Amino acid sequence: MNPLSTYVRTRIFPPVPEPVIDEFTILTALEAQLQSRPLLLALLVTVPPAAFASSDGASPWVRYGLPFIMALGCILGLIANYQSTGRIKSVRSARKMIADSTVFSSLLGAVCSAWCVFSFLGSSGEERPFYPLILAMGSLSTAYCLSSARLAAVLNLSIGLFPICSILLLSGDKLQLAAGVSILVAGLFLLRMIVQRHAQLVDLLMLKKQMRDQANTDPLTGLLNRRALNDRLASEIETSTTEGDFAFALLDLDGFKPVNDTYGHATGDMLLCSVADRLREQCGDEAIVARLGGDEFAILVPHGSALNVDSLPDQIMAALVAPHRIEGLLIRVGASIGVSRWPADGSDASELYEKADRALYMAKGIATKPKTAADRRKARR
């Protein structure tokens, strides 16, 4: 890859970070859709004056044909824009909308550029400077409205400004040379603003994702927290059908309090992190692991998971049976697990929690679930 293409790729078209690329694509498509309407209306309004202001020395095709094509393109674009309202609901539809807008705006920009160049070449005297001015204003406005879609903005700037700037810069006339330089500088300045706007949008989305992750993640173990788990559980209940059930498990460590009392809370925190790592490794991408608080964990096995729910408790126990090496210490800790299934054990989240909680205490050898928080703490020791 040559240095110029590398510079263009890294500075003008920097890649969007993978964690926010889908959100960025949808947001870009929605903004381009919204900005296209006033843009197309403005271009449509300028068509009659453009036809009226066409050079008398230009051919009928330039004076009337190209303005007619511009007007027809604006009308068709407005119709397509309004028909697509509310249809951008997925990344695929967003990418299609961006691609269609890029192609359509580039073709329309090529027609406008052709009208300006041929009108400029066919004119003489005082009217000549107005054509580059009209085209520059139109191209810069179009690129600004499409700035969220970088490729569309860059193509419109190139198609609109490069031909007329080349003519002005090579004309040998001082005033035309100055006009060409001014238009070129304005285009480069807008391009810089587009690149900066892209970077700011990416930074904003990354910050939003970071805040969302912090709100849904347990800060100690990196697992999902109770809030995020409840959201996933509610979503699973909403999307599941009676033909496909899913499982929900609660896990509570046995003998965790003596570890805190003997070695301190810092060692206890490291033990929790070690347990979280083993649970995460055991479940992989087939289940959702969360920490509810203290030494309580939960596992959501969604519909369609490859995990065997019947053997899941034994698999988890086997994964936790080996001692944990914490700062040179070998610490053993047990666990009890209670499992509930939807819809057999409950139709909503609270019933699934209750069923799994009762199964957990039965696994501990306690006949009935302790009624108070103090009783439950005693039972876990």
PyMOL commands that set and color helices and strands:
alter all, ss='L'
color gray80, all
select helices_A, chain A and resi 3-12+18-53+60-83+91-122+125-127+130-145+150-169+174-216+226-239+256-263+265-283+312-321+349-363+373-380
alter helices_A, ss='H'
color red, helices_A
select strands_A, chain A and resi 246-254+288-293+296-301+324-326+329-331+334-342
alter strands_A, ss='S'
color yellow, strands_A
deselect
rebuild
show_as cartoon
